Amino acid sequence: MDDLQLLTGSIADLNWLKENSGKLIDEFEGNFIAIKDKTVVGFAPDIQILFSKLRRKGVNEDLVLIKKITPRGEIIIL
């Protein structure tokens, strides 16, 4: 996979995440999720557990979009 394909896929996954944020909050609230090709390919409450699950499935964690689905009412300060 070349860099342009990787970038295009990442942008598509990010747009899908934005478009489906409401459904994702309902289903995965409080979890980290991994998205690849507009599909949630794994989730877990802890990022290390998510990485382990992805490796067991044969999914390269470097090639997925990972996002924490913040619980309702929780504020993140950067």
ZIKA-V749505 format. One record per backbone hydrogen bond with DSSP energy under -0.5 kcal/mol. CO is the residue of the C=O (numbers start at 1). NH is the residue of the N-H. E is the energy in kcal/mol with one decimal. If there is no record, write none. Layout:
co: (CO | CO)
nh: (NH | NH)
e: (E | E)
//
This chain:
co: (2 | 3 | 4 | 5 | 6 | 7 | 8 | 9 | 10 | 11 | 12 | 13 | 14 | 15 | 16 | 18 | 20 | 21 | 22 | 23 | 24 | 25 | 28 | 31 | 32 | 33 | 34 | 34 | 35 | 36 | 39 | 39 | 42 | 44 | 46 | 47 | 48 | 49 | 50 | 51 | 52 | 53 | 54 | 54 | 55 | 58 | 59 | 60 | 61 | 64 | 65 | 67 | 67 | 68 | 69 | 71 | 75 | 76)
nh: (6 | 7 | 8 | 9 | 10 | 11 | 12 | 13 | 14 | 15 | 16 | 17 | 18 | 19 | 20 | 21 | 24 | 25 | 26 | 27 | 28 | 29 | 31 | 69 | 44 | 67 | 41 | 42 | 65 | 39 | 36 | 41 | 34 | 32 | 50 | 51 | 52 | 53 | 54 | 55 | 56 | 57 | 58 | 59 | 58 | 60 | 61 | 63 | 64 | 66 | 35 | 33 | 69 | 70 | 30 | 74 | 77 | 78)
e: (-2.2 | -2.6 | -2.6 | -2.5 | -2.2 | -2.4 | -2.2 | -2.3 | -2.4 | -2.5 | -2.3 | -2.4 | -2.2 | -2.5 | -1.8 | -1.0 | -2.5 | -2.5 | -2.0 | -2.1 | -3.1 | -1.3 | -2.5 | -3.2 | -1.9 | -2.2 | -2.7 | -0.9 | -2.8 | -0.6 | -2.5 | -0.8 | -2.6 | -3.5 | -2.2 | -2.5 | -2.1 | -2.5 | -2.6 | -2.5 | -2.3 | -1.6 | -0.6 | -3.0 | -1.1 | -0.5 | -0.7 | -2.1 | -0.8 | -0.6 | -3.1 | -3.0 | -0.6 | -1.1 | -3.0 | -2.1 | -0.5 | -0.6)
//
